[in-house]
Amino acid sequence: MSAVGGLSDSMRAATPWLRQIQANAQGTLATLFRPRRRELAWPSIGQLALFVAGGAILVLAVMVQLDGWSLANVRRLPVSLIEAFDRFTDLGLGGVFLWPLGLVLIGLALIDTPAMPRWTRLVLAAWSVRLGFVFTAIALPGLFAAIIKRIIGRARPFVGGADPYLFMPFHWRADYASLPSGHATTAFAALVAIGAVFPQARALMWIYAVLIAISRVVVSAHHPSDVVAGAIVGAAGAWLVRQWFAARGLGFAVTAHGAIRPMPGPGLPRIIKALARRLHAA
């Protein structure tokens, strides 16, 4: 009985926190889908079709020109180089970004209560919007890539031989989920998302994204055209998410000329102080 009673007490103690998360989650969803505050020039159907066609032509050109060459030469690279990229390549997994971001967002939802000072809540809200944008801009392109690659069903390098044109559509196995590269999708989505919120990080994110893309080819996980396709999906998907947030005045400001800029907001030291005050009060 004591164990049951202890569990019951724990559940009662956790209930206010769960209700707080639920309330904040509902408020976040309402904010994300609120009416647009600013009209932005979204691509027309024709422009989208042109972009998709251009991306497809680029991927096909790389497929014809480089994929066969890559299969013939990638295994001739120095073992030390392959091993170095093999250790680095998993930094392109979506979880590298999404797990920490998700945990931080849950933490912010837990500590943000009506009893907090208004300015502290504004600080937390500003960072929740920014981190929520980065999370969404990485997660949605990654989800799209995970679905479409299994529909396309392209064989990974050296699966079924050394044929860069081996496809088995709707083959739901990892061996036939090469196009587009999920790691490249994540890397280039992160480049656009983090670069949009923190422009000073763009150079570093460019280096990261390009190295992740190269690593996928070096470790024979993908063809060159796979990483090009992943880069297009990731960058375009994150750009569309940025447009969505900017149109609703979330984290971004739109200038009179239509340019999108990150809103000035509280720095990291300020949010750390706000968190410290909240934890001390608890």
HELIX and SHEET records of a PDB file:
HELIX    1   1 SER A    2  LEU A   32  1                                  31    
HELIX    2   2 ILE A   45  VAL A   62  1                                  18    
HELIX    3   3 MET A   63  ASP A   67  3                                   5    
HELIX    4   4 GLY A   68  ASN A   73  1                                   6    
HELIX    5   5 VAL A   74  ARG A   76  5                                   3    
HELIX    6   6 VAL A   79  PHE A   88  1                                  10    
HELIX    7   7 THR A   89  GLY A   92  5                                   4    
HELIX    8   8 GLY A   95  ILE A  111  1                                  17    
HELIX    9   9 ARG A  118  ILE A  152  1                                  35    
HELIX   10  10 ALA A  174  TYR A  176  5                                   3    
HELIX   11  11 GLY A  182  VAL A  197  1                                  16    
HELIX   12  12 PRO A  199  ALA A  201  5                                   3    
HELIX   13  13 ARG A  202  VAL A  218  1                                  17    
HELIX   14  14 PRO A  224  ALA A  247  1                                  24    
HELIX   15  15 LEU A  268  ALA A  281  1                                  14    
SHEET    1   A 2 PHE A 252  VAL A 254  0                                        
SHEET    2   A 2 ILE A 260  PRO A 262 -1                                        
END                                                                             
